[in-house]
């Protein structure tokens, strides 16, 4: 008797008997189409094998748990999208269970507890969702974009011991089933969502426009890697690889893909290779507004195909996310409140936040609170209220400590709601840095970068936290990385001002002045930009400009005092340098 370890995927049609009684012919035709057009292609695309196909379900084996989970997500995303267009009492929807276990091999069939537990997990999965065992989840942790939530121990039919189960609700690409933490929040129920307008994107398989076999391999690899990179932006619903590769080689339009998959944005690209030269072109389309909102061409020498693939993937992901974010803020602007959900309130909050003014921050806080009311499980709204209150305390209301206490609570809540979102780790790091906990701040921002290496704000957050430590060279590298990842970021004045601060402490005074002056030309900056610039001018012997900048600071920030320098997390030796310099320029003590 041969045995082996395998990841088993069990899928079953919800309400099969009822559907057959209502419309036997139509149900059979719909199920046949679902198996042949979605389920089996997704299994094959993820290197799996269907070993048993029943009337109302199927069993498949995979050599990798990650492949099984990604196949399941692809199947459910496509099946749920199809179901949305059909009357509720006629919908073909699936439950899927996945288990990694020991199986008995009998020809092409498999038996044993590994199969039995997968089948029983399927029975407790949400409609349109996925259930996995705890042992299976341990292999998936950090290796898939599917956001599973701990559902506790369950007693499964004909299984002797209770099994700890992790669930994905299938309601969206970024929203897990309610966790115990979420369920404890008043007014939150499983399945509740106030984010119907949250953006979604489909990445069409990149087309190979040359005859070189390497170009085909490169095009497929680019498609997979871009999907994976975009999936790390948790606010963006990304259609899974298995579904998208069903479009490979087919002449489809962006509008057709948008209708098929119910997405707002479509990314398409092509690859050409001639000798040792390779050209990749990519274009992002907003299918609702119409027209391209971003396009770029990359020309590279074919010397290290994987290095090129990584470089271009990172460039595309880093460029696309801000473009979509910018389009969403535009879409949310001036919309009547009666038509706004949590996502659009959140976008209005971001638009106000990026004004980089005290009034804008107050507006942002109000909008983020409305987003929380619309959907209390929407973690980014809690995270960004925390960051907004921190900026108010750090830049405008320097003695209102309650803002920082509130911000710390809000950031902790965001992390509890979604510890896999890099934005929540960045927000927590920002608060920790301002209250003087620099080692924890660095740790949290590094976690954000680990979750999404293309997240510019996380790199900036790391640089900002490191600015208050001894590792200034590393701080400068981190801020420069943020600038290169998002060269048109609405936060660029702050990026440049912090860069100027770092250069000041490194003793590169002329470069510091240049960076900070550029920040002021681009937009609003906090009082600390004026502080560093005035002191830096003094240190290079330019008394005239030092006095000018100090006077401008007191005009823009009339409540600023020398005691303010000690209020928010600066190292004492550096704070004293700033105080001494400002005192000579006539800044009031108290």
SULHUTA-V469397 format. One record per helix or strand. SS is the DSSP state (~ for helix, > for strand). FROM is the first residue (numbers start at 0). TO is the last residue. Records with the same first field share a line. If there is no record, write none. Layout:
SS->FROM-TO  FROM-TO
This chain:
>->1-12  47-52  56-61  93-105  108-110  129-132  148-153  162-167  199-202  206-207  236-237  264-273  276-285  291-300
~->15-21  23-44  64-83  87-89  112-123  133-139  179-182  212-230  240-246  253-260  304-331  336-338  341-352  357-373  378-394  400-416  421-433  437-450  455-466  471-484  491-504  508-521  526-538  542-555  561-565  571-583
